Amino acid sequence: MAATEDTMAWSFAFPSIEGGKLDFATLKGRALLVVNTASFCGYTYQYEALEKLHKAREAEGLTVIGVPSQDFNQESAENATVKTFCKTRFGIDFPLAAVSHVKGPQAAPFYAWVKQQRGWEPSWNFNKVLVGRDGRVVATFGSGDEPDGAALTKAIASAL
């Protein structure tokens, strides 16, 4: 889809890791924390805190969404392998997209929109995009911004 200045996050979808579609329109009115993930990265441990965050704040209106990506050469190519790893190693219950591009000319439409809106694209795995309940990008965070760290906690509280 061609993103315009009035485009909101609800306009986008990813293929789901389970098949079908992970449609952001079904999450309209919620705050979203969209994280590009990888199974073989030094930041992979963040899955644990992301799952805790999702469980702790879900009832308040936050949904964490993982977007596995091979863009930094640290992810499996097979969705089934990624799904099994996330479930068995970290008990991930938050929604996961299929393995997707998050940067460059092949970036998924959501990430192309974020770049258009903010001039930002992931520079490494476990970069985070916080979308407010209104569907606009609230903030972006790097890999070193921990899911339970002060900066992210404050931004999420404001978004909720």
C-alpha positions as CSV (number, residue, x, y, z in Angstrom):
1,M,0.0,0.0,0.0
2,A,1.1,3.5,-0.7
3,A,1.5,5.3,2.7
4,T,0.4,8.9,2.9
5,E,0.9,11.4,5.7
6,D,-2.5,10.4,7.1
7,T,-1.7,6.6,7.1
8,M,-1.9,5.0,10.5
9,A,-0.3,1.7,11.7
10,W,-3.8,0.0,11.4
11,S,-3.3,0.1,7.6
12,F,-0.6,-2.5,7.7
13,A,-0.3,-6.3,8.1
14,F,2.5,-8.9,8.1
15,P,2.3,-12.5,7.1
16,S,1.8,-14.4,10.4
17,I,4.4,-17.0,11.5
18,E,1.5,-19.4,11.9
19,G,0.2,-18.8,8.4
20,G,-2.5,-16.3,7.5
21,K,-2.2,-12.6,8.3
22,L,-1.2,-10.6,11.3
23,D,-3.5,-7.6,10.6
24,F,-2.8,-4.5,12.6
25,A,-6.4,-3.3,11.9
26,T,-7.5,-6.0,14.4
27,L,-5.4,-4.2,17.1
28,K,-6.8,-0.7,16.4
29,G,-7.0,1.3,19.6
30,R,-4.2,-0.6,21.3
31,A,-0.6,0.5,21.8
32,L,1.9,-1.6,19.8
33,L,5.5,-2.4,20.5
34,V,6.9,-3.8,17.3
35,V,10.3,-5.4,17.6
36,N,12.5,-6.8,14.9
37,T,13.8,-10.0,16.4
38,A,16.5,-12.7,15.7
39,S,17.2,-16.1,17.3
40,F,21.0,-15.9,17.1
41,C,21.7,-12.4,18.4
42,G,23.4,-11.2,21.5
43,Y,20.1,-9.5,22.3
44,T,18.0,-12.6,21.9
45,Y,17.7,-12.7,25.7
46,Q,15.3,-9.8,25.4
47,Y,12.6,-12.2,24.3
48,E,12.1,-13.0,28.0
49,A,11.5,-9.4,29.0
50,L,9.3,-8.8,26.0
51,E,7.0,-11.7,26.9
52,K,6.9,-10.5,30.5
53,L,6.0,-7.0,29.3
54,H,3.3,-8.3,27.0
55,K,1.7,-10.3,29.8
56,A,2.0,-7.5,32.3
57,R,0.6,-4.7,30.1
58,E,-1.8,-6.6,27.8
59,A,-4.9,-5.9,29.8
60,E,-4.0,-2.2,29.8
61,G,-3.9,-2.1,26.0
62,L,-0.4,-3.0,25.0
63,T,0.4,-5.7,22.4
64,V,4.0,-6.7,21.7
65,I,4.6,-7.9,18.2
66,G,7.8,-9.7,17.1
67,V,9.0,-9.5,13.6
68,P,11.7,-12.0,13.0
69,S,14.2,-10.8,10.4
70,Q,17.2,-12.2,8.6
71,D,18.3,-8.7,7.5
72,F,21.2,-8.9,10.0
73,N,22.1,-12.5,9.2
74,Q,21.1,-13.8,12.7
75,E,17.7,-15.5,12.1
76,S,16.6,-18.9,10.7
77,A,15.1,-18.8,7.3
78,E,12.2,-21.1,8.2
79,N,9.2,-19.8,10.0
80,A,8.5,-23.1,11.7
81,T,12.1,-23.2,13.2
82,V,11.7,-19.6,14.5
83,K,8.3,-20.4,16.0
84,T,9.5,-23.5,17.8
85,F,12.6,-21.7,19.1
86,C,10.5,-18.8,20.5
87,K,7.9,-21.1,22.1
88,T,10.2,-23.7,23.6
89,R,13.1,-21.4,24.7
90,F,11.1,-18.3,25.8
91,G,7.4,-19.3,26.0
92,I,6.5,-16.5,23.6
93,D,2.8,-16.0,23.4
94,F,2.8,-12.5,21.8
95,P,2.1,-12.4,18.1
96,L,4.9,-13.1,15.7
97,A,5.1,-12.2,12.1
98,A,6.7,-14.5,9.5
99,V,10.4,-13.8,8.8
100,S,10.3,-10.4,7.1
101,H,12.6,-7.6,5.8
102,V,12.7,-4.6,8.1
103,K,15.2,-2.3,6.3
104,G,16.2,-1.3,2.9
105,P,14.2,-1.4,-0.4
106,Q,12.6,-4.7,0.5
107,A,11.4,-3.6,3.9
108,A,7.9,-4.7,4.8
109,P,5.4,-1.8,4.2
110,F,5.1,-1.1,8.0
111,Y,8.8,-0.5,8.3
112,A,8.9,1.5,5.0
113,W,6.1,3.7,6.6
114,V,8.1,4.1,9.8
115,K,11.1,5.2,7.8
116,Q,8.9,7.7,5.8
117,Q,7.4,9.0,9.1
118,R,10.5,9.2,11.2
119,G,13.5,8.8,8.9
120,W,14.3,5.7,11.0
121,E,14.9,2.1,10.2
122,P,16.3,-0.7,12.4
123,S,20.1,-0.6,12.6
124,W,20.3,-4.0,14.3
125,N,18.1,-6.7,15.8
126,F,15.7,-5.9,18.7
127,N,15.1,-2.3,17.6
128,K,11.7,-1.2,18.8
129,V,8.9,0.9,17.3
130,L,6.2,2.1,19.8
131,V,2.9,2.9,18.2
132,G,0.3,4.9,20.2
133,R,-3.4,4.0,20.5
134,D,-4.0,6.6,17.7
135,G,-2.0,4.5,15.3
136,R,0.9,7.0,15.0
137,V,4.6,6.3,15.8
138,V,5.3,7.5,19.3
139,A,9.0,6.6,19.5
140,T,11.7,4.3,18.2
141,F,14.3,2.6,20.3
142,G,17.6,0.7,19.7
143,S,18.7,-2.7,20.7
144,G,20.3,-1.4,23.9
145,D,16.9,0.0,25.1
146,E,15.8,-2.9,27.3
147,P,12.1,-3.9,27.3
148,D,12.0,-3.2,31.1
149,G,14.3,-0.2,31.0
150,A,13.4,3.3,32.1
151,A,13.1,4.9,28.7
152,L,10.8,2.2,27.3
153,T,8.7,1.9,30.5
154,K,8.1,5.6,30.5
155,A,7.2,5.8,26.8
156,I,4.8,2.8,27.1
157,A,3.1,4.3,30.2
158,S,2.5,7.5,28.2
159,A,1.2,5.6,25.2
160,L,-1.3,3.7,27.4
